[in-house]
Amino acid sequence: MRKLLTLISLLVALSLVLTACGGGGTPATEPPAITEPPAVTEEPAATDAATEAPATTEEPAATEPATGEQVTLTIESWRNDDLAIWQDTIIPAFEAQYPNINVEFNPTAPAEYNGVLNTKLQGGTAGDLITCRPFDASLELFQQGHLASLNDLPGMENFSDVAKSAWITDDSSDVFCVPMASVIHGFFYNKDKFDEYGLEEPTTKEEFMTVLQTLQENGETPLVMGTAEQWEAATMGFQNIGPNYWQGEEGRQALLAGTAKFTDEPYVKTWQDLAEWSQYLPEGYEAVKYPDAQSLFTLGQGVIYPTGSWEIGLFESQADFEMGIFPPYVENEGDTCYISDHTDIAIGMNAATEHPEEAQTFLSWVASEEFATLYANALPGFFPLSNAEVTLDNPLANEFLSWRQQCESTIRNSYQILSRGEPNLENELWRVSAGVMNGSITPEQAGEEIQAGLDQWYQP
């Protein structure tokens, strides 16, 4: 028995050494974990591959769990912060219904995930279920034959085209991941300060600017944001209020089709707003980084914070005042409102899994109302993408979610297809949006530079 244990220990040690060696080459531009808004900072290795599903990605016909001997499914993920949630809440709920399927959550550090996952997939050691980043990173895995098509998976009918847009081929012929969650953009504010000055939540641009002016006249810092890291100006500014100018999906699809340009009025108006915001930002905002801005708000040193639902957990743990939220303002009273309800995380099936029936059973459960409710309550601020009617325990999360009933949903307009080339659209939006807020370029120049860069490589 002692010899057997020694042999097993040696084999485990050898396996760990090989895994560590295989995961060493991680891109430096890995997107951050989804506790912060994700950013497109790298292009996929192959941008012109065919979008047809490789033969190896055909899914088996059966979708019911196998009976009899117990099967273990392993989930690959970058969400290491969620380990306890999966182990204590989500997996037990699934295994209670499917006792013959054991599920293990095996996360990798966020910055290492893409590199480690690719090494495992190429070596045939990846788990049965793959947590999917949005858009090109996962599309490339599908094109390489690593993710299976899920077109016929029971439960996929629960998701809208917008919900599936981050995990579908360019020609919309194959969807390859089950959408799990999105984040919603908006504004947090200090309710105590609003009450002190008799302010109401603004709904139009004019009302918003009046609130900022009133706060400034009373010695407050009206708006908390910095431009030192640039991405905040684009993600929490441009992509936050912009959909109300370019009319959400209509405008986004027009950019993809080439019938709209960034020099058009809706985009220039968005940058004009950001330029107007600058006078209400903290002193020295050009040097303020993202964590600095978060701290300024939670310490009560700024009244309004343009950001998104992903901040709920942190802000509620740090702020000692009552917080409120309001959706992005519209240009004129009565205008249709649009929100950036950005697709953020999904899960797919490893095409090489030895347990496709059980994997599909799990994925169908992920598409269910039960999973949506469990996940959304475990992670306030990350919202189900299915059409399930979910009740959330967190009041702020519930309010964010209610905006889906009031406004039309869209996603960030730089994420699908348009950031594959050079210059990278997402990174360029960071640069020019920060430049506009810093006063180094005009809104009109921002539009011209962005469109010129896109024209260098993108032809609809």
C-alpha positions as CSV (number, residue, x, y, z in Angstrom):
1,M,0.0,0.0,0.0
2,R,2.9,2.4,0.9
3,K,4.5,1.8,-2.5
4,L,1.2,2.5,-4.3
5,L,0.7,5.8,-2.4
6,T,4.3,6.8,-3.3
7,L,3.6,6.0,-7.0
8,I,0.4,8.1,-7.0
9,S,2.2,11.0,-5.3
10,L,5.0,11.0,-7.9
11,L,2.4,10.9,-10.8
12,V,0.5,13.9,-9.2
13,A,3.7,15.9,-8.8
14,L,4.7,15.2,-12.4
15,S,1.3,16.3,-13.6
16,L,1.6,19.6,-11.7
17,V,5.0,20.3,-13.1
18,L,3.8,19.8,-16.7
19,T,0.7,22.0,-16.2
20,A,2.8,24.8,-14.8
21,C,5.2,24.6,-17.7
22,G,2.4,24.7,-20.2
23,G,0.7,27.9,-18.7
24,G,3.7,30.2,-18.7
25,G,3.1,32.1,-21.9
26,T,0.2,34.4,-21.0
27,P,-0.4,37.5,-23.1
28,A,0.3,40.7,-21.2
29,T,-2.8,42.3,-22.5
30,E,-5.3,39.9,-20.9
31,P,-8.6,41.6,-20.2
32,P,-9.4,42.2,-16.5
33,A,-11.7,40.0,-14.4
34,I,-15.4,40.9,-14.7
35,T,-15.4,42.5,-11.3
36,E,-14.4,45.4,-13.4
37,P,-15.8,46.3,-16.8
38,P,-14.1,44.1,-19.3
39,A,-12.0,45.7,-22.0
40,V,-11.0,44.6,-25.5
41,T,-7.2,44.9,-25.4
42,E,-6.0,42.3,-27.7
43,E,-6.9,40.9,-31.1
44,P,-7.4,37.2,-31.8
45,A,-4.7,35.4,-33.5
46,A,-6.9,34.5,-36.5
47,T,-9.3,37.2,-37.7
48,D,-10.2,35.8,-41.1
49,A,-11.0,32.2,-40.3
50,A,-14.2,30.8,-41.6
51,T,-17.2,30.9,-39.3
52,E,-18.5,27.5,-40.2
53,A,-18.4,25.0,-37.4
54,P,-15.6,22.4,-37.8
55,A,-16.7,18.8,-38.1
56,T,-15.5,18.0,-34.7
57,T,-17.9,20.5,-33.1
58,E,-21.1,18.7,-34.0
59,E,-23.1,18.1,-30.8
60,P,-24.5,14.7,-30.0
61,A,-28.2,14.3,-30.4
62,A,-28.9,13.2,-26.8
63,T,-29.3,15.8,-24.1
64,E,-30.4,13.8,-21.1
65,P,-27.9,12.8,-18.4
66,A,-26.6,9.3,-18.6
67,T,-27.8,6.9,-15.9
68,G,-25.9,4.6,-13.8
69,E,-22.2,5.2,-13.1
70,Q,-21.3,8.7,-11.8
71,V,-19.6,11.1,-14.2
72,T,-17.5,14.1,-13.2
73,L,-17.6,17.3,-15.2
74,T,-14.9,20.0,-14.8
75,I,-15.5,23.7,-15.4
76,E,-12.7,25.9,-16.7
77,S,-13.0,29.5,-15.6
78,W,-11.2,32.7,-14.8
79,R,-13.6,33.6,-12.0
80,N,-11.5,32.4,-9.1
81,D,-13.3,34.9,-6.8
82,D,-16.5,32.9,-7.4
83,L,-15.1,29.5,-6.1
84,A,-17.1,29.6,-2.9
85,I,-20.3,30.5,-4.8
86,W,-20.0,27.6,-7.2
87,Q,-19.0,25.1,-4.5
88,D,-21.5,26.2,-1.8
89,T,-24.5,27.3,-3.9
90,I,-24.6,26.5,-7.6
91,I,-23.1,23.1,-7.9
92,P,-25.0,21.6,-4.9
93,A,-28.3,22.8,-6.5
94,F,-27.5,21.1,-9.8
95,E,-26.2,17.9,-8.2
96,A,-29.4,17.6,-6.1
97,Q,-31.3,17.1,-9.3
98,Y,-28.7,15.1,-11.1
99,P,-26.9,13.0,-8.5
100,N,-25.1,10.9,-11.1
101,I,-23.3,14.0,-12.4
102,N,-20.5,15.4,-10.2
103,V,-19.3,19.0,-11.1
104,E,-16.0,20.5,-10.2
105,F,-15.2,24.2,-10.6
106,N,-11.5,24.6,-11.6
107,P,-10.7,28.3,-11.9
108,T,-7.4,29.9,-13.2
109,A,-6.2,33.4,-12.3
110,P,-7.9,35.9,-14.6
111,A,-4.7,37.2,-16.2
112,E,-3.6,33.7,-17.0
113,Y,-6.8,32.2,-18.1
114,N,-6.6,32.5,-21.9
115,G,-3.0,31.2,-22.1
116,V,-3.6,28.3,-19.7
117,L,-6.9,27.3,-21.3
118,N,-5.3,27.3,-24.8
119,T,-2.5,25.1,-23.6
120,K,-4.9,22.6,-22.0
121,L,-7.2,22.5,-25.1
122,Q,-4.2,21.9,-27.4
123,G,-2.9,19.2,-25.0
124,G,-6.3,17.5,-24.6
125,T,-6.4,18.2,-20.9
126,A,-9.1,20.9,-20.7
127,G,-12.2,20.5,-18.7
128,D,-15.6,19.5,-20.1
129,L,-17.1,22.9,-19.7
130,I,-15.4,26.2,-20.8
131,T,-16.3,29.6,-19.3
132,C,-16.5,31.9,-22.3
133,R,-15.2,35.5,-22.5
134,P,-17.3,37.7,-24.9
135,F,-16.8,38.0,-28.6
136,D,-13.5,37.2,-30.4
137,A,-11.6,35.2,-27.9
138,S,-14.4,32.6,-27.7
139,L,-15.2,32.8,-31.4
140,E,-11.6,31.8,-32.2
141,L,-11.9,28.8,-29.9
142,F,-15.0,27.7,-31.8
143,Q,-13.4,28.2,-35.2
144,Q,-10.5,26.1,-34.0
145,G,-12.9,23.3,-33.1
146,H,-12.5,23.6,-29.3
147,L,-16.1,24.7,-28.6
148,A,-19.2,22.7,-29.7
149,S,-22.1,24.3,-31.5
150,L,-25.1,24.6,-29.2
151,N,-27.8,25.5,-31.7
152,D,-30.1,22.7,-30.7
153,L,-29.4,22.8,-26.9
154,P,-32.7,22.8,-24.9
155,G,-32.9,26.2,-23.2
156,M,-31.2,28.3,-25.9
157,E,-34.6,29.6,-26.9
158,N,-34.6,31.5,-23.6
159,F,-32.1,34.1,-24.9
160,S,-32.5,37.0,-27.3
161,D,-30.3,37.8,-30.2
162,V,-28.6,40.6,-28.2
163,A,-27.9,38.1,-25.4
164,K,-26.3,35.6,-27.8
165,S,-24.4,38.2,-29.8
166,A,-21.2,37.8,-27.9
167,W,-21.0,34.0,-28.5
168,I,-22.3,33.6,-32.1
169,T,-20.5,33.4,-35.5
170,D,-20.5,36.5,-37.7
171,D,-23.1,35.0,-40.0
172,S,-25.3,34.0,-36.9
173,S,-25.3,30.4,-38.0
174,D,-23.8,28.9,-34.8
175,V,-24.1,29.8,-31.2
176,F,-21.4,28.2,-29.0
177,C,-21.8,29.3,-25.4
178,V,-24.8,29.7,-23.1
179,P,-25.0,33.3,-21.9
180,M,-24.7,33.7,-18.2
181,A,-24.6,37.3,-17.2
182,S,-24.3,40.9,-18.2
183,V,-23.5,44.2,-16.5
184,I,-25.6,47.3,-16.9
185,H,-24.2,50.9,-17.2
186,G,-25.6,53.8,-15.2
187,F,-24.8,56.4,-12.5
188,F,-24.4,55.9,-8.8
189,Y,-25.1,58.9,-6.5
190,N,-24.9,59.9,-2.9
191,K,-28.5,60.1,-1.7
192,D,-27.6,62.1,1.4
193,K,-26.2,64.9,-0.8
194,F,-29.2,64.9,-3.1
195,D,-31.5,65.2,-0.1
196,E,-29.4,67.9,1.4
197,Y,-29.7,70.1,-1.7
198,G,-33.2,69.1,-2.7
199,L,-32.1,67.4,-5.9
200,E,-34.0,64.7,-7.9
201,E,-32.6,62.1,-10.2
202,P,-32.1,63.6,-13.6
203,T,-33.6,62.0,-16.7
204,T,-32.6,64.5,-19.5
205,K,-29.2,66.0,-20.3
206,E,-30.5,69.5,-19.3
207,E,-31.6,68.1,-15.9
208,F,-28.2,66.3,-15.5
209,M,-26.2,69.4,-16.2
210,T,-28.4,71.5,-13.8
211,V,-27.7,68.9,-11.0
212,L,-24.0,69.2,-11.6
213,Q,-24.1,72.9,-11.5
214,T,-26.1,73.0,-8.3
215,L,-23.7,70.7,-6.6
216,Q,-20.7,72.7,-7.7
217,E,-22.2,75.9,-6.5
218,N,-22.6,74.3,-3.1
219,G,-18.9,73.4,-2.9
220,E,-19.3,69.8,-3.8
221,T,-17.3,67.8,-6.4
222,P,-20.3,66.9,-8.7
223,L,-18.8,64.1,-10.8
224,V,-16.2,61.5,-9.9
225,M,-14.1,60.1,-12.7
226,G,-10.4,60.2,-13.8
227,T,-8.8,59.9,-17.2
228,A,-5.3,58.6,-16.1
229,E,-6.1,55.1,-17.3
230,Q,-8.2,56.3,-20.3
231,W,-10.6,53.3,-20.4
232,E,-12.9,54.8,-17.9
233,A,-13.6,57.8,-20.2
234,A,-14.8,55.4,-22.9
235,T,-16.4,52.6,-20.9
236,M,-18.1,54.6,-18.2
237,G,-18.6,57.8,-20.2
238,F,-18.9,57.3,-24.0
239,Q,-20.4,53.8,-23.8
240,N,-22.6,54.8,-20.9
241,I,-24.5,57.8,-22.4
242,G,-23.8,57.2,-26.1
243,P,-26.6,54.6,-26.8
244,N,-29.2,57.3,-26.1
245,Y,-27.7,59.3,-28.9
246,W,-27.1,56.6,-31.5
247,Q,-30.2,54.7,-30.5
248,G,-28.8,51.5,-29.2
249,E,-28.8,48.5,-31.5
250,E,-29.9,50.5,-34.5
251,G,-26.8,52.6,-34.3
252,R,-24.5,49.8,-33.4
253,Q,-25.7,47.7,-36.3
254,A,-25.4,50.7,-38.7
255,L,-21.7,50.9,-37.8
256,L,-21.2,47.3,-38.6
257,A,-23.1,47.7,-41.9
258,G,-21.1,50.8,-42.8
259,T,-24.2,53.0,-43.1
260,A,-23.1,55.1,-40.0
261,K,-19.8,56.7,-39.2
262,F,-18.2,58.0,-36.0
263,T,-18.2,61.4,-37.6
264,D,-22.0,61.4,-37.5
265,E,-23.9,63.7,-35.1
266,P,-24.8,61.1,-32.5
267,Y,-21.2,60.3,-31.8
268,V,-20.0,63.9,-31.9
269,K,-22.7,64.8,-29.4
270,T,-21.6,62.1,-27.0
271,W,-18.1,63.4,-27.0
272,Q,-19.5,67.0,-26.6
273,D,-21.2,65.8,-23.4
274,L,-17.9,64.3,-22.1
275,A,-16.2,67.6,-22.8
276,E,-18.9,69.4,-20.8
277,W,-18.4,66.9,-17.9
278,S,-14.8,68.0,-17.4
279,Q,-15.5,71.2,-15.5
280,Y,-17.3,69.2,-12.9
281,L,-14.7,66.5,-12.3
282,P,-12.3,66.4,-9.3
283,E,-9.3,68.7,-9.3
284,G,-6.4,67.0,-11.1
285,Y,-8.7,64.4,-12.6
286,E,-6.2,63.8,-15.4
287,A,-4.1,61.9,-12.8
288,V,-7.0,60.1,-11.1
289,K,-7.0,56.3,-11.6
290,Y,-9.9,53.9,-11.4
291,P,-9.3,52.8,-7.8
292,D,-8.8,56.5,-6.8
293,A,-12.2,57.4,-8.3
294,Q,-13.9,54.5,-6.5
295,S,-12.4,55.7,-3.2
296,L,-13.4,59.3,-3.8
297,F,-17.0,58.3,-4.2
298,T,-17.2,55.9,-1.3
299,L,-15.5,58.4,1.0
300,G,-18.1,61.0,0.1
301,Q,-15.7,63.2,-1.7
302,G,-17.8,63.2,-4.9
303,V,-21.5,63.0,-5.4
304,I,-22.2,61.2,-8.8
305,Y,-20.2,58.4,-10.2
306,P,-20.7,57.2,-13.8
307,T,-20.0,53.5,-13.9
308,G,-22.1,50.3,-13.8
309,S,-23.7,47.5,-11.8
310,W,-20.4,45.7,-11.3
311,E,-19.7,48.2,-8.5
312,I,-22.5,47.2,-6.2
313,G,-20.6,44.8,-4.0
314,L,-17.6,47.0,-3.5
315,F,-19.6,50.2,-3.0
316,E,-22.0,48.7,-0.5
317,S,-19.1,47.3,1.5
318,Q,-17.3,50.7,1.7
319,A,-19.8,53.6,1.6
320,D,-21.3,54.8,4.8
321,F,-24.0,56.8,3.1
322,E,-27.2,55.7,1.3
323,M,-26.6,55.2,-2.4
324,G,-29.0,55.6,-5.3
325,I,-28.7,54.9,-9.0
326,F,-30.2,56.4,-12.2
327,P,-30.0,55.3,-15.8
328,P,-28.2,57.2,-18.5
329,Y,-30.0,60.4,-19.3
330,V,-31.8,61.0,-22.7
331,E,-31.3,64.1,-24.8
332,N,-34.9,65.3,-24.6
333,E,-37.9,64.4,-22.4
334,G,-39.9,61.6,-23.9
335,D,-37.1,60.1,-25.9
336,T,-36.8,56.3,-25.9
337,C,-34.1,55.4,-23.5
338,Y,-31.3,52.9,-24.2
339,I,-29.0,51.1,-21.8
340,S,-25.7,49.3,-22.3
341,D,-26.6,45.9,-21.0
342,H,-23.3,44.4,-21.9
343,T,-22.9,40.7,-22.4
344,D,-20.0,39.6,-20.1
345,I,-19.8,35.9,-19.4
346,A,-21.0,32.6,-20.8
347,I,-20.3,28.9,-20.7
348,G,-19.8,26.3,-23.5
349,M,-18.9,22.7,-24.1
350,N,-15.5,21.4,-24.9
351,A,-15.9,19.7,-28.2
352,A,-13.5,17.0,-27.0
353,T,-15.4,16.1,-23.8
354,E,-15.9,12.4,-23.1
355,H,-19.2,13.2,-21.5
356,P,-21.2,15.3,-24.0
357,E,-24.6,14.2,-22.8
358,E,-23.9,15.1,-19.2
359,A,-22.3,18.4,-20.3
360,Q,-25.3,19.3,-22.3
361,T,-27.6,18.5,-19.4
362,F,-25.6,20.9,-17.2
363,L,-25.7,23.6,-19.9
364,S,-29.4,23.3,-20.3
365,W,-29.7,23.8,-16.6
366,V,-27.5,26.9,-16.8
367,A,-30.1,28.2,-19.3
368,S,-32.9,27.7,-16.7
369,E,-34.7,30.2,-14.5
370,E,-33.3,28.3,-11.4
371,F,-29.7,29.0,-12.4
372,A,-30.4,32.6,-13.4
373,T,-31.9,33.3,-9.9
374,L,-29.1,31.5,-8.1
375,Y,-26.3,33.2,-10.0
376,A,-27.8,36.7,-10.0
377,N,-28.3,36.7,-6.2
378,A,-24.9,35.3,-5.5
379,L,-23.2,38.0,-7.6
380,P,-25.3,41.3,-7.3
381,G,-24.7,43.4,-10.3
382,F,-24.2,40.6,-12.7
383,F,-27.6,40.0,-14.4
384,P,-29.1,37.0,-16.1
385,L,-29.2,37.2,-19.9
386,S,-32.2,34.8,-20.3
387,N,-35.8,36.0,-20.5
388,A,-36.5,34.4,-17.1
389,E,-38.3,36.6,-14.6
390,V,-35.8,36.8,-11.7
391,T,-36.4,38.4,-8.3
392,L,-33.2,39.7,-6.7
393,D,-32.5,40.1,-3.0
394,N,-30.3,43.2,-3.5
395,P,-32.4,46.4,-3.9
396,L,-29.8,48.2,-6.1
397,A,-29.4,45.2,-8.3
398,N,-33.2,44.9,-8.6
399,E,-33.4,48.6,-9.7
400,F,-30.6,48.1,-12.3
401,L,-32.5,45.1,-13.6
402,S,-35.8,47.0,-13.8
403,W,-34.3,49.3,-16.4
404,R,-34.6,46.5,-18.9
405,Q,-38.4,47.0,-18.7
406,Q,-38.1,50.8,-19.2
407,C,-35.4,51.0,-21.8
408,E,-34.0,49.2,-24.9
409,S,-30.9,47.1,-24.4
410,T,-27.7,47.2,-26.4
411,I,-24.0,46.4,-26.0
412,R,-20.8,48.4,-26.3
413,N,-20.4,49.2,-30.0
414,S,-16.7,48.4,-30.2
415,Y,-16.8,44.8,-29.0
416,Q,-18.3,42.9,-31.9
417,I,-16.0,42.6,-35.0
418,L,-14.9,46.3,-35.0
419,S,-11.9,45.8,-32.7
420,R,-10.2,43.1,-34.6
421,G,-7.9,45.2,-36.7
422,E,-5.3,47.9,-36.3
423,P,-5.7,50.5,-35.0
424,N,-7.8,48.7,-32.4
425,L,-11.1,50.5,-32.1
426,E,-11.6,49.8,-28.4
427,N,-8.2,51.2,-27.5
428,E,-8.7,54.1,-29.8
429,L,-12.0,55.0,-28.1
430,W,-10.1,55.0,-24.8
431,R,-7.5,57.4,-26.2
432,V,-9.8,59.9,-27.9
433,S,-12.5,59.9,-25.1
434,A,-9.9,60.7,-22.5
435,G,-8.4,63.3,-24.9
436,V,-11.8,65.0,-25.2
437,M,-12.2,65.1,-21.5
438,N,-8.7,66.4,-21.0
439,G,-9.3,69.1,-23.7
440,S,-6.4,67.9,-25.9
441,I,-8.7,67.2,-28.9
442,T,-12.2,68.3,-29.8
443,P,-15.3,66.1,-30.2
444,E,-15.2,66.6,-33.9
445,Q,-11.5,65.6,-34.1
446,A,-12.3,62.5,-32.0
447,G,-14.9,61.4,-34.5
448,E,-12.5,62.0,-37.4
449,E,-9.6,60.1,-35.9
450,I,-11.8,57.1,-34.9
451,Q,-13.4,56.8,-38.3
452,A,-10.0,57.2,-40.1
453,G,-8.5,54.4,-38.1
454,L,-11.5,52.1,-38.7
455,D,-11.4,52.9,-42.4
456,Q,-7.8,51.6,-42.6
457,W,-8.9,48.0,-42.2
458,Y,-12.7,47.5,-41.8
459,Q,-14.7,47.1,-44.9
460,P,-18.4,46.0,-44.2
